[in-house]
Amino acid sequence: MRIGMIGALTLAMTCAGCSPFSVAKQAGKELIGAQGKVLPIHSAGRSTYASFNSITLGQVTSDIGRLCPARMTGELATAIRKQMAELKSRFPGGSPAATVDFAVTYYDSGGLISKHATVVTRAKLTDEANKAVSDLLVVSTSEAMRTGDRELADAIGKAFAGHLKDMVPKRAATGPKRE
């Protein structure tokens, strides 16, 4: 689907008088899509993260009111849950547990005027005693014209999951020994 869209975009931009370099540059942005990254404000060490048997998603909210559509917070919750479900080898479940709450602090869907689609979220990880463990900015940006809320949310989910993977190695399998 991306290749077909890139072909259509190439044809449209060429017909509109854009140079081949501009067309190639935009095609590259379309292939890359949304990218996410984690910027720690305050982050606990690896041993603290590794001490948790589970991390669950708490609330996904917006600190900017109607400037962030409700569909974006819904897409974020879905994307983060999906990525966290793939971390069972690192967080098998049970206690001690942590909760992570996300709040959208900036949202720009991009478009023709603003080429950059951007979502900035603040992720606050707390332990069972509601003590702050980590405070992170998780940012998603894209210069692709086709980027929507789902792609931006997926990039945030993947970036956050990547951060957790960096902080906690896979745990050794604990099961019955085979002789």
C-alpha positions as YAML, in Angstrom:
chain: A
units: angstrom
residues:
- id: 1
  name: MET
  ca: [0.00, 0.00, 0.00]
- id: 2
  name: ARG
  ca: [2.85, 2.41, 0.81]
- id: 3
  name: ILE
  ca: [4.49, 1.74, -2.57]
- id: 4
  name: GLY
  ca: [1.22, 2.51, -4.41]
- id: 5
  name: MET
  ca: [0.81, 5.71, -2.41]
- id: 6
  name: ILE
  ca: [4.39, 6.71, -3.15]
- id: 7
  name: GLY
  ca: [3.80, 6.14, -6.87]
- id: 8
  name: ALA
  ca: [0.66, 8.29, -6.80]
- id: 9
  name: LEU
  ca: [2.46, 10.97, -4.79]
- id: 10
  name: THR
  ca: [5.39, 10.95, -7.23]
- id: 11
  name: LEU
  ca: [3.07, 11.41, -10.20]
- id: 12
  name: ALA
  ca: [1.10, 14.19, -8.49]
- id: 13
  name: MET
  ca: [4.21, 16.08, -7.39]
- id: 14
  name: THR
  ca: [5.84, 15.76, -10.83]
- id: 15
  name: CYS
  ca: [2.69, 17.04, -12.52]
- id: 16
  name: ALA
  ca: [2.59, 19.95, -10.07]
- id: 17
  name: GLY
  ca: [6.07, 20.99, -11.21]
- id: 18
  name: CYS
  ca: [8.13, 19.70, -8.31]
- id: 19
  name: SER
  ca: [11.72, 18.76, -9.01]
- id: 20
  name: PRO
  ca: [12.73, 15.08, -9.04]
- id: 21
  name: PHE
  ca: [14.83, 15.77, -5.91]
- id: 22
  name: SER
  ca: [11.76, 17.06, -4.03]
- id: 23
  name: VAL
  ca: [9.79, 14.03, -5.14]
- id: 24
  name: ALA
  ca: [12.54, 11.64, -3.98]
- id: 25
  name: LYS
  ca: [12.89, 13.46, -0.67]
- id: 26
  name: GLN
  ca: [9.16, 13.25, 0.06]
- id: 27
  name: ALA
  ca: [9.08, 9.60, -1.04]
- id: 28
  name: GLY
  ca: [11.75, 8.88, 1.57]
- id: 29
  name: LYS
  ca: [9.66, 10.61, 4.25]
- id: 30
  name: GLU
  ca: [6.65, 8.52, 3.24]
- id: 31
  name: LEU
  ca: [8.66, 5.31, 3.59]
- id: 32
  name: ILE
  ca: [10.00, 6.31, 7.01]
- id: 33
  name: GLY
  ca: [6.64, 7.38, 8.43]
- id: 34
  name: ALA
  ca: [6.24, 8.27, 12.08]
- id: 35
  name: GLN
  ca: [9.19, 7.87, 14.43]
- id: 36
  name: GLY
  ca: [9.17, 7.93, 18.22]
- id: 37
  name: LYS
  ca: [11.73, 8.63, 20.89]
- id: 38
  name: VAL
  ca: [11.89, 8.74, 24.68]
- id: 39
  name: LEU
  ca: [13.40, 11.73, 26.47]
- id: 40
  name: PRO
  ca: [13.83, 11.02, 30.20]
- id: 41
  name: ILE
  ca: [13.02, 13.88, 32.56]
- id: 42
  name: HIS
  ca: [13.75, 11.60, 35.51]
- id: 43
  name: SER
  ca: [14.30, 7.89, 35.10]
- id: 44
  name: ALA
  ca: [15.00, 5.19, 37.64]
- id: 45
  name: GLY
  ca: [17.88, 2.83, 37.09]
- id: 46
  name: ARG
  ca: [17.74, -0.55, 35.43]
- id: 47
  name: SER
  ca: [17.55, -2.37, 38.76]
- id: 48
  name: THR
  ca: [14.38, -0.49, 39.72]
- id: 49
  name: TYR
  ca: [12.70, -1.33, 36.41]
- id: 50
  name: ALA
  ca: [13.85, -4.95, 36.72]
- id: 51
  name: SER
  ca: [12.30, -5.22, 40.19]
- id: 52
  name: PHE
  ca: [8.80, -4.97, 38.71]
- id: 53
  name: ASN
  ca: [7.00, -8.13, 37.66]
- id: 54
  name: SER
  ca: [4.33, -6.15, 35.85]
- id: 55
  name: ILE
  ca: [3.76, -2.73, 34.37]
- id: 56
  name: THR
  ca: [0.20, -1.83, 33.52]
- id: 57
  name: LEU
  ca: [-1.25, 1.05, 31.58]
- id: 58
  name: GLY
  ca: [-3.23, 3.43, 33.75]
- id: 59
  name: GLN
  ca: [-4.90, 6.50, 32.29]
- id: 60
  name: VAL
  ca: [-4.29, 8.04, 28.88]
- id: 61
  name: THR
  ca: [-5.44, 11.64, 29.01]
- id: 62
  name: SER
  ca: [-4.89, 15.03, 27.41]
- id: 63
  name: ASP
  ca: [-3.48, 18.03, 29.24]
- id: 64
  name: ILE
  ca: [-4.47, 20.28, 26.33]
- id: 65
  name: GLY
  ca: [-8.23, 19.77, 26.29]
- id: 66
  name: ARG
  ca: [-9.96, 19.82, 22.92]
- id: 67
  name: LEU
  ca: [-6.70, 20.62, 21.10]
- id: 68
  name: CYS
  ca: [-6.12, 16.88, 21.21]
- id: 69
  name: PRO
  ca: [-9.01, 14.88, 19.74]
- id: 70
  name: ALA
  ca: [-10.43, 12.02, 21.80]
- id: 71
  name: ARG
  ca: [-9.55, 9.60, 18.98]
- id: 72
  name: MET
  ca: [-5.86, 10.33, 19.62]
- id: 73
  name: THR
  ca: [-6.00, 9.30, 23.28]
- id: 74
  name: GLY
  ca: [-7.92, 6.18, 22.22]
- id: 75
  name: GLU
  ca: [-5.32, 5.33, 19.58]
- id: 76
  name: LEU
  ca: [-2.55, 5.89, 22.15]
- id: 77
  name: ALA
  ca: [-4.16, 3.54, 24.67]
- id: 78
  name: THR
  ca: [-4.57, 0.84, 22.02]
- id: 79
  name: ALA
  ca: [-1.00, 1.19, 20.71]
- id: 80
  name: ILE
  ca: [0.60, 1.22, 24.18]
- id: 81
  name: ARG
  ca: [-1.39, -1.81, 25.36]
- id: 82
  name: LYS
  ca: [-0.41, -3.70, 22.19]
- id: 83
  name: GLN
  ca: [3.29, -2.97, 22.67]
- id: 84
  name: MET
  ca: [3.24, -3.73, 26.41]
- id: 85
  name: ALA
  ca: [1.55, -7.09, 25.76]
- id: 86
  name: GLU
  ca: [4.65, -8.10, 23.81]
- id: 87
  name: LEU
  ca: [6.85, -7.59, 26.89]
- id: 88
  name: LYS
  ca: [5.69, -10.65, 28.86]
- id: 89
  name: SER
  ca: [9.22, -12.08, 28.85]
- id: 90
  name: ARG
  ca: [10.36, -9.00, 30.77]
- id: 91
  name: PHE
  ca: [7.26, -8.40, 32.90]
- id: 92
  name: PRO
  ca: [5.51, -11.76, 33.47]
- id: 93
  name: GLY
  ca: [2.87, -10.34, 35.82]
- id: 94
  name: GLY
  ca: [2.18, -10.09, 39.51]
- id: 95
  name: SER
  ca: [3.66, -8.04, 42.28]
- id: 96
  name: PRO
  ca: [5.63, -5.84, 42.65]
- id: 97
  name: ALA
  ca: [3.84, -3.85, 40.00]
- id: 98
  name: ALA
  ca: [4.06, -0.43, 38.45]
- id: 99
  name: THR
  ca: [1.54, 1.70, 36.57]
- id: 100
  name: VAL
  ca: [2.25, 4.10, 33.75]
- id: 101
  name: ASP
  ca: [-0.05, 7.03, 32.97]
- id: 102
  name: PHE
  ca: [0.25, 8.96, 29.72]
- id: 103
  name: ALA
  ca: [-0.88, 12.54, 29.12]
- id: 104
  name: VAL
  ca: [-0.77, 14.27, 25.72]
- id: 105
  name: THR
  ca: [0.95, 17.64, 26.19]
- id: 106
  name: TYR
  ca: [1.20, 18.68, 22.51]
- id: 107
  name: TYR
  ca: [-0.67, 17.60, 19.39]
- id: 108
  name: ASP
  ca: [-0.30, 18.72, 15.77]
- id: 109
  name: SER
  ca: [-1.84, 16.49, 13.11]
- id: 110
  name: GLY
  ca: [0.26, 18.10, 10.40]
- id: 111
  name: GLY
  ca: [-1.34, 18.76, 7.03]
- id: 112
  name: LEU
  ca: [-0.55, 21.00, 4.10]
- id: 113
  name: ILE
  ca: [0.36, 24.06, 6.15]
- id: 114
  name: SER
  ca: [2.25, 22.28, 8.93]
- id: 115
  name: LYS
  ca: [4.25, 19.46, 7.34]
- id: 116
  name: HIS
  ca: [5.32, 17.96, 10.65]
- id: 117
  name: ALA
  ca: [2.78, 15.82, 12.50]
- id: 118
  name: THR
  ca: [3.84, 15.72, 16.15]
- id: 119
  name: VAL
  ca: [2.54, 14.28, 19.39]
- id: 120
  name: VAL
  ca: [4.30, 14.84, 22.70]
- id: 121
  name: THR
  ca: [3.23, 12.76, 25.69]
- id: 122
  name: ARG
  ca: [4.38, 12.65, 29.27]
- id: 123
  name: ALA
  ca: [4.61, 9.18, 30.76]
- id: 124
  name: LYS
  ca: [4.68, 8.90, 34.55]
- id: 125
  name: LEU
  ca: [5.60, 5.53, 36.00]
- id: 126
  name: THR
  ca: [4.64, 4.92, 39.64]
- id: 127
  name: ASP
  ca: [5.07, 1.95, 41.96]
- id: 128
  name: GLU
  ca: [2.40, 0.25, 44.08]
- id: 129
  name: ALA
  ca: [2.83, 2.89, 46.80]
- id: 130
  name: ASN
  ca: [2.16, 5.57, 44.15]
- id: 131
  name: LYS
  ca: [5.78, 6.74, 44.43]
- id: 132
  name: ALA
  ca: [7.21, 8.27, 41.25]
- id: 133
  name: VAL
  ca: [9.65, 5.93, 39.51]
- id: 134
  name: SER
  ca: [10.17, 7.66, 36.15]
- id: 135
  name: ASP
  ca: [8.97, 10.74, 34.34]
- id: 136
  name: LEU
  ca: [9.46, 10.58, 30.56]
- id: 137
  name: LEU
  ca: [8.58, 12.57, 27.48]
- id: 138
  name: VAL
  ca: [7.64, 10.24, 24.64]
- id: 139
  name: VAL
  ca: [7.59, 12.06, 21.30]
- id: 140
  name: SER
  ca: [6.33, 11.00, 17.89]
- id: 141
  name: THR
  ca: [6.98, 12.98, 14.72]
- id: 142
  name: SER
  ca: [6.44, 12.48, 11.01]
- id: 143
  name: GLU
  ca: [6.88, 14.45, 7.81]
- id: 144
  name: ALA
  ca: [4.92, 11.92, 5.79]
- id: 145
  name: MET
  ca: [1.70, 13.26, 4.27]
- id: 146
  name: ARG
  ca: [-0.13, 10.00, 4.97]
- id: 147
  name: THR
  ca: [0.54, 10.00, 8.73]
- id: 148
  name: GLY
  ca: [-2.54, 9.83, 10.90]
- id: 149
  name: ASP
  ca: [-3.23, 9.48, 14.59]
- id: 150
  name: ARG
  ca: [-2.80, 5.69, 14.51]
- id: 151
  name: GLU
  ca: [0.75, 5.93, 13.06]
- id: 152
  name: LEU
  ca: [1.74, 8.62, 15.57]
- id: 153
  name: ALA
  ca: [0.32, 6.55, 18.44]
- id: 154
  name: ASP
  ca: [2.06, 3.39, 17.20]
- id: 155
  name: ALA
  ca: [5.39, 5.23, 17.15]
- id: 156
  name: ILE
  ca: [4.86, 6.34, 20.77]
- id: 157
  name: GLY
  ca: [3.94, 2.79, 21.82]
- id: 158
  name: LYS
  ca: [7.01, 1.35, 20.10]
- id: 159
  name: ALA
  ca: [9.32, 4.01, 21.58]
- id: 160
  name: PHE
  ca: [8.02, 3.38, 25.10]
- id: 161
  name: ALA
  ca: [8.29, -0.40, 24.69]
- id: 162
  name: GLY
  ca: [11.82, 0.08, 23.35]
- id: 163
  name: HIS
  ca: [12.68, 2.08, 26.46]
- id: 164
  name: LEU
  ca: [11.37, -0.74, 28.67]
- id: 165
  name: LYS
  ca: [13.36, -3.30, 26.64]
- id: 166
  name: ASP
  ca: [16.51, -1.23, 27.10]
- id: 167
  name: MET
  ca: [15.93, -1.02, 30.84]
- id: 168
  name: VAL
  ca: [14.99, -4.67, 31.52]
- id: 169
  name: PRO
  ca: [16.65, -7.68, 29.88]
- id: 170
  name: LYS
  ca: [14.63, -10.80, 29.14]
- id: 171
  name: ARG
  ca: [14.15, -12.89, 32.23]
- id: 172
  name: ALA
  ca: [15.30, -16.49, 32.34]
- id: 173
  name: ALA
  ca: [12.52, -18.98, 31.75]
- id: 174
  name: THR
  ca: [11.38, -20.60, 34.97]
- id: 175
  name: GLY
  ca: [9.73, -23.91, 34.41]
- id: 176
  name: PRO
  ca: [10.24, -27.57, 35.09]
- id: 177
  name: LYS
  ca: [13.66, -28.87, 34.17]
- id: 178
  name: ARG
  ca: [13.88, -31.40, 31.40]
- id: 179
  name: GLU
  ca: [16.11, -34.36, 32.00]
...
